[in-house]
Amino acid sequence: MFLAYCGDCDERFLLPANHVIGMHNLEPGVIAVELTCYEGHHLLLISGNDIDIPGPATV
């Protein structure tokens, strides 16, 4: 499960793995997860040990 924010819906969602459309290792310790919200909007979640934002972040 992924906690992600959708700016189009202006809501936070707890999304299951079947909403993942891609995962990318941006650099060591930083992972980008591409998701869709329940309305089908595209979301990008950045997570990892080496990001400057505490906790999982959506952009």
HELIX and SHEET records of a PDB file:
HELIX    1   1 ALA A   17  HIS A   19  5                                   3    
SHEET    1   A 2 PHE A   2  CYS A   6  0                                        
SHEET    2   A 2 GLU A  11  LEU A  15 -1                                        
SHEET    1   B 4 VAL A  20  GLU A  27  0                                        
SHEET    2   B 4 VAL A  30  THR A  36 -1                                        
SHEET    3   B 4 HIS A  42  GLY A  48 -1                                        
SHEET    4   B 4 ALA A  57  THR A  58 -1                                        
END                                                                             
